[in-house]
Amino acid sequence: MEFAAIQTKPTSARSLLVKRAILFTGDNNQAAQAVYRGIGFLPTGEKYGLVLFKETSKF
């Protein structure tokens, strides 16, 4: 689940002129979702995946 900021506190990223922030959490991670909502983020309804590639020293 993706969350996007719609409102933040004056001493936060918005005060540093950040216009958009995206946080990710698992669909079942209710605790993280509650924290994100509590600081002004709302779900966007978008779903994303993350792929991590193993680092290699060969080119």
Jmol script that loads the backbone (N, CA, C; Angstrom):
load data "model"
ATOM      1  N   MET A   1       0.849  -1.166   0.000  1.00  0.00           N
ATOM      2  CA  MET A   1       0.000   0.000   0.000  1.00  0.00           C
ATOM      3  C   MET A   1       0.896   1.231   0.000  1.00  0.00           C
ATOM      4  N   GLU A   2       0.527   2.205  -0.775  1.00  0.00           N
ATOM      5  CA  GLU A   2       1.290   3.446  -0.847  1.00  0.00           C
ATOM      6  C   GLU A   2       0.515   4.542  -0.137  1.00  0.00           C
ATOM      7  N   PHE A   3       1.234   5.380   0.563  1.00  0.00           N
ATOM      8  CA  PHE A   3       0.637   6.535   1.232  1.00  0.00           C
ATOM      9  C   PHE A   3       1.281   7.795   0.679  1.00  0.00           C
ATOM     10  N   ALA A   4       0.508   8.819   0.458  1.00  0.00           N
ATOM     11  CA  ALA A   4       1.048  10.097  -0.010  1.00  0.00           C
ATOM     12  C   ALA A   4       0.648  11.196   0.965  1.00  0.00           C
ATOM     13  N   ALA A   5       1.545  12.130   1.161  1.00  0.00           N
ATOM     14  CA  ALA A   5       1.286  13.213   2.113  1.00  0.00           C
ATOM     15  C   ALA A   5       0.300  14.206   1.534  1.00  0.00           C
ATOM     16  N   ILE A   6      -0.657  14.600   2.348  1.00  0.00           N
ATOM     17  CA  ILE A   6      -1.521  15.704   1.955  1.00  0.00           C
ATOM     18  C   ILE A   6      -1.366  16.863   2.923  1.00  0.00           C
ATOM     19  N   GLN A   7      -0.819  16.568   4.087  1.00  0.00           N
ATOM     20  CA  GLN A   7      -0.665  17.609   5.102  1.00  0.00           C
ATOM     21  C   GLN A   7       0.435  17.161   6.053  1.00  0.00           C
ATOM     22  N   THR A   8       1.303  18.068   6.429  1.00  0.00           N
ATOM     23  CA  THR A   8       2.344  17.743   7.393  1.00  0.00           C
ATOM     24  C   THR A   8       2.489  18.875   8.391  1.00  0.00           C
ATOM     25  N   LYS A   9       3.153  18.634   9.476  1.00  0.00           N
ATOM     26  CA  LYS A   9       3.353  19.654  10.507  1.00  0.00           C
ATOM     27  C   LYS A   9       4.397  20.677  10.026  1.00  0.00           C
ATOM     28  N   PRO A  10       4.326  21.927  10.496  1.00  0.00           N
ATOM     29  CA  PRO A  10       5.237  22.975  10.023  1.00  0.00           C
ATOM     30  C   PRO A  10       6.713  22.658  10.219  1.00  0.00           C
ATOM     31  N   THR A  11       7.068  21.847  11.199  1.00  0.00           N
ATOM     32  CA  THR A  11       8.473  21.556  11.459  1.00  0.00           C
ATOM     33  C   THR A  11       8.947  20.314  10.703  1.00  0.00           C
ATOM     34  N   SER A  12       8.179  19.869   9.750  1.00  0.00           N
ATOM     35  CA  SER A  12       8.498  18.638   9.045  1.00  0.00           C
ATOM     36  C   SER A  12       9.030  18.912   7.643  1.00  0.00           C
ATOM     37  N   ALA A  13       8.914  17.899   6.791  1.00  0.00           N
ATOM     38  CA  ALA A  13       9.414  17.991   5.421  1.00  0.00           C
ATOM     39  C   ALA A  13       8.817  19.177   4.664  1.00  0.00           C
ATOM     40  N   ARG A  14       7.577  19.497   4.921  1.00  0.00           N
ATOM     41  CA  ARG A  14       6.956  20.621   4.215  1.00  0.00           C
ATOM     42  C   ARG A  14       7.697  21.919   4.499  1.00  0.00           C
ATOM     43  N   SER A  15       8.201  22.093   5.719  1.00  0.00           N
ATOM     44  CA  SER A  15       8.946  23.310   6.036  1.00  0.00           C
ATOM     45  C   SER A  15      10.257  23.368   5.266  1.00  0.00           C
ATOM     46  N   LEU A  16      10.692  22.227   4.755  1.00  0.00           N
ATOM     47  CA  LEU A  16      11.900  22.166   3.919  1.00  0.00           C
ATOM     48  C   LEU A  16      11.555  22.211   2.435  1.00  0.00           C
ATOM     49  N   LEU A  17      10.292  22.560   2.132  1.00  0.00           N
ATOM     50  CA  LEU A  17       9.775  22.705   0.768  1.00  0.00           C
ATOM     51  C   LEU A  17       9.624  21.378   0.021  1.00  0.00           C
ATOM     52  N   VAL A  18       9.521  20.286   0.753  1.00  0.00           N
ATOM     53  CA  VAL A  18       9.240  18.994   0.120  1.00  0.00           C
ATOM     54  C   VAL A  18       7.790  19.022  -0.328  1.00  0.00           C
ATOM     55  N   LYS A  19       7.552  18.746  -1.609  1.00  0.00           N
ATOM     56  CA  LYS A  19       6.197  18.824  -2.139  1.00  0.00           C
ATOM     57  C   LYS A  19       5.497  17.475  -2.173  1.00  0.00           C
ATOM     58  N   ARG A  20       6.256  16.387  -2.162  1.00  0.00           N
ATOM     59  CA  ARG A  20       5.635  15.067  -2.228  1.00  0.00           C
ATOM     60  C   ARG A  20       6.515  14.057  -1.513  1.00  0.00           C
ATOM     61  N   ALA A  21       5.885  13.230  -0.735  1.00  0.00           N
ATOM     62  CA  ALA A  21       6.586  12.150  -0.046  1.00  0.00           C
ATOM     63  C   ALA A  21       5.750  10.887  -0.195  1.00  0.00           C
ATOM     64  N   ILE A  22       6.401   9.779  -0.433  1.00  0.00           N
ATOM     65  CA  ILE A  22       5.710   8.506  -0.590  1.00  0.00           C
ATOM     66  C   ILE A  22       6.295   7.515   0.393  1.00  0.00           C
ATOM     67  N   LEU A  23       5.425   6.877   1.132  1.00  0.00           N
ATOM     68  CA  LEU A  23       5.810   5.839   2.087  1.00  0.00           C
ATOM     69  C   LEU A  23       5.172   4.535   1.641  1.00  0.00           C
ATOM     70  N   PHE A  24       5.837   3.436   1.916  1.00  0.00           N
ATOM     71  CA  PHE A  24       5.308   2.132   1.547  1.00  0.00           C
ATOM     72  C   PHE A  24       5.145   1.279   2.793  1.00  0.00           C
ATOM     73  N   THR A  25       4.126   0.447   2.778  1.00  0.00           N
ATOM     74  CA  THR A  25       3.922  -0.522   3.846  1.00  0.00           C
ATOM     75  C   THR A  25       3.186  -1.722   3.265  1.00  0.00           C
ATOM     76  N   GLY A  26       3.333  -2.848   3.905  1.00  0.00           N
ATOM     77  CA  GLY A  26       2.600  -4.029   3.479  1.00  0.00           C
ATOM     78  C   GLY A  26       1.108  -3.845   3.707  1.00  0.00           C
ATOM     79  N   ASP A  27       0.298  -4.516   2.900  1.00  0.00           N
ATOM     80  CA  ASP A  27      -1.154  -4.410   3.035  1.00  0.00           C
ATOM     81  C   ASP A  27      -1.641  -4.786   4.431  1.00  0.00           C
ATOM     82  N   ASN A  28      -0.954  -5.699   5.087  1.00  0.00           N
ATOM     83  CA  ASN A  28      -1.387  -6.183   6.401  1.00  0.00           C
ATOM     84  C   ASN A  28      -0.707  -5.481   7.570  1.00  0.00           C
ATOM     85  N   ASN A  29       0.132  -4.507   7.303  1.00  0.00           N
ATOM     86  CA  ASN A  29       0.866  -3.816   8.370  1.00  0.00           C
ATOM     87  C   ASN A  29       0.024  -2.664   8.911  1.00  0.00           C
ATOM     88  N   GLN A  30      -0.986  -3.006   9.692  1.00  0.00           N
ATOM     89  CA  GLN A  30      -1.934  -2.026  10.217  1.00  0.00           C
ATOM     90  C   GLN A  30      -1.267  -1.008  11.140  1.00  0.00           C
ATOM     91  N   ALA A  31      -0.270  -1.426  11.902  1.00  0.00           N
ATOM     92  CA  ALA A  31       0.408  -0.513  12.828  1.00  0.00           C
ATOM     93  C   ALA A  31       1.105   0.612  12.064  1.00  0.00           C
ATOM     94  N   ALA A  32       1.858   0.273  11.026  1.00  0.00           N
ATOM     95  CA  ALA A  32       2.557   1.291  10.236  1.00  0.00           C
ATOM     96  C   ALA A  32       1.557   2.205   9.537  1.00  0.00           C
ATOM     97  N   GLN A  33       0.493   1.625   9.004  1.00  0.00           N
ATOM     98  CA  GLN A  33      -0.517   2.426   8.324  1.00  0.00           C
ATOM     99  C   GLN A  33      -1.161   3.425   9.280  1.00  0.00           C
ATOM    100  N   ALA A  34      -1.407   3.016  10.516  1.00  0.00           N
ATOM    101  CA  ALA A  34      -1.995   3.914  11.513  1.00  0.00           C
ATOM    102  C   ALA A  34      -1.045   5.060  11.842  1.00  0.00           C
ATOM    103  N   VAL A  35       0.242   4.768  11.945  1.00  0.00           N
ATOM    104  CA  VAL A  35       1.232   5.819  12.217  1.00  0.00           C
ATOM    105  C   VAL A  35       1.277   6.800  11.057  1.00  0.00           C
ATOM    106  N   TYR A  36       1.319   6.296   9.829  1.00  0.00           N
ATOM    107  CA  TYR A  36       1.364   7.174   8.655  1.00  0.00           C
ATOM    108  C   TYR A  36       0.135   8.071   8.590  1.00  0.00           C
ATOM    109  N   ARG A  37      -1.035   7.503   8.850  1.00  0.00           N
ATOM    110  CA  ARG A  37      -2.260   8.311   8.857  1.00  0.00           C
ATOM    111  C   ARG A  37      -2.192   9.369   9.961  1.00  0.00           C
ATOM    112  N   GLY A  38      -1.636   8.989  11.098  1.00  0.00           N
ATOM    113  CA  GLY A  38      -1.543   9.900  12.228  1.00  0.00           C
ATOM    114  C   GLY A  38      -0.662  11.115  11.986  1.00  0.00           C
ATOM    115  N   ILE A  39       0.267  11.003  11.039  1.00  0.00           N
ATOM    116  CA  ILE A  39       1.148  12.143  10.740  1.00  0.00           C
ATOM    117  C   ILE A  39       0.769  12.832   9.428  1.00  0.00           C
ATOM    118  N   GLY A  40      -0.441  12.534   8.928  1.00  0.00           N
ATOM    119  CA  GLY A  40      -0.957  13.291   7.790  1.00  0.00           C
ATOM    120  C   GLY A  40      -0.896  12.620   6.437  1.00  0.00           C
ATOM    121  N   PHE A  41      -0.528  11.357   6.366  1.00  0.00           N
ATOM    122  CA  PHE A  41      -0.500  10.647   5.098  1.00  0.00           C
ATOM    123  C   PHE A  41      -1.818   9.909   4.896  1.00  0.00           C
ATOM    124  N   LEU A  42      -2.235   9.788   3.646  1.00  0.00           N
ATOM    125  CA  LEU A  42      -3.439   9.045   3.302  1.00  0.00           C
ATOM    126  C   LEU A  42      -3.122   8.016   2.228  1.00  0.00           C
ATOM    127  N   PRO A  43      -3.817   6.879   2.227  1.00  0.00           N
ATOM    128  CA  PRO A  43      -3.578   5.867   1.194  1.00  0.00           C
ATOM    129  C   PRO A  43      -3.942   6.400  -0.190  1.00  0.00           C
ATOM    130  N   THR A  44      -3.158   6.044  -1.180  1.00  0.00           N
ATOM    131  CA  THR A  44      -3.441   6.446  -2.557  1.00  0.00           C
ATOM    132  C   THR A  44      -4.196   5.361  -3.313  1.00  0.00           C
ATOM    133  N   GLY A  45      -4.149   4.137  -2.807  1.00  0.00           N
ATOM    134  CA  GLY A  45      -4.779   3.024  -3.517  1.00  0.00           C
ATOM    135  C   GLY A  45      -3.847   2.363  -4.516  1.00  0.00           C
ATOM    136  N   GLU A  46      -2.672   2.933  -4.720  1.00  0.00           N
ATOM    137  CA  GLU A  46      -1.695   2.359  -5.655  1.00  0.00           C
ATOM    138  C   GLU A  46      -0.993   1.176  -5.022  1.00  0.00           C
ATOM    139  N   LYS A  47      -0.566   0.240  -5.837  1.00  0.00           N
ATOM    140  CA  LYS A  47       0.199  -0.925  -5.376  1.00  0.00           C
ATOM    141  C   LYS A  47       1.518  -0.956  -6.148  1.00  0.00           C
ATOM    142  N   TYR A  48       2.594  -1.151  -5.428  1.00  0.00           N
ATOM    143  CA  TYR A  48       3.917  -1.208  -6.037  1.00  0.00           C
ATOM    144  C   TYR A  48       4.669  -2.414  -5.509  1.00  0.00           C
ATOM    145  N   GLY A  49       5.624  -2.861  -6.277  1.00  0.00           N
ATOM    146  CA  GLY A  49       6.526  -3.918  -5.843  1.00  0.00           C
ATOM    147  C   GLY A  49       7.947  -3.383  -5.807  1.00  0.00           C
ATOM    148  N   LEU A  50       8.810  -4.099  -5.150  1.00  0.00           N
ATOM    149  CA  LEU A  50      10.202  -3.705  -5.043  1.00  0.00           C
ATOM    150  C   LEU A  50      11.067  -4.899  -5.381  1.00  0.00           C
ATOM    151  N   VAL A  51      12.001  -4.704  -6.289  1.00  0.00           N
ATOM    152  CA  VAL A  51      12.927  -5.758  -6.675  1.00  0.00           C
ATOM    153  C   VAL A  51      14.329  -5.311  -6.290  1.00  0.00           C
ATOM    154  N   LEU A  52      15.024  -6.138  -5.533  1.00  0.00           N
ATOM    155  CA  LEU A  52      16.415  -5.851  -5.160  1.00  0.00           C
ATOM    156  C   LEU A  52      17.312  -6.833  -5.892  1.00  0.00           C
ATOM    157  N   PHE A  53      18.253  -6.295  -6.645  1.00  0.00           N
ATOM    158  CA  PHE A  53      19.174  -7.128  -7.399  1.00  0.00           C
ATOM    159  C   PHE A  53      20.445  -7.354  -6.597  1.00  0.00           C
ATOM    160  N   LYS A  54      20.980  -8.523  -6.688  1.00  0.00           N
ATOM    161  CA  LYS A  54      22.220  -8.840  -6.028  1.00  0.00           C
ATOM    162  C   LYS A  54      23.345  -8.060  -6.699  1.00  0.00           C
ATOM    163  N   GLU A  55      24.174  -7.415  -5.889  1.00  0.00           N
ATOM    164  CA  GLU A  55      25.297  -6.662  -6.415  1.00  0.00           C
ATOM    165  C   GLU A  55      26.392  -7.626  -6.855  1.00  0.00           C
ATOM    166  N   THR A  56      26.948  -7.376  -8.033  1.00  0.00           N
ATOM    167  CA  THR A  56      28.055  -8.185  -8.518  1.00  0.00           C
ATOM    168  C   THR A  56      29.212  -7.272  -8.879  1.00  0.00           C
ATOM    169  N   SER A  57      30.400  -7.810  -8.838  1.00  0.00           N
ATOM    170  CA  SER A  57      31.582  -7.011  -9.182  1.00  0.00           C
ATOM    171  C   SER A  57      31.995  -7.215 -10.631  1.00  0.00           C
ATOM    172  N   LYS A  58      31.276  -8.042 -11.376  1.00  0.00           N
ATOM    173  CA  LYS A  58      31.611  -8.286 -12.788  1.00  0.00           C
ATOM    174  C   LYS A  58      30.898  -7.268 -13.665  1.00  0.00           C
ATOM    175  N   PHE A  59      31.610  -6.786 -14.662  1.00  0.00           N
ATOM    176  CA  PHE A  59      31.020  -5.842 -15.627  1.00  0.00           C
ATOM    177  C   PHE A  59      31.109  -6.396 -17.006  1.00  0.00           C
TER     178      PHE A  59
END
end "model"
wireframe off; spacefill off
backbone 0.3
color backbone group
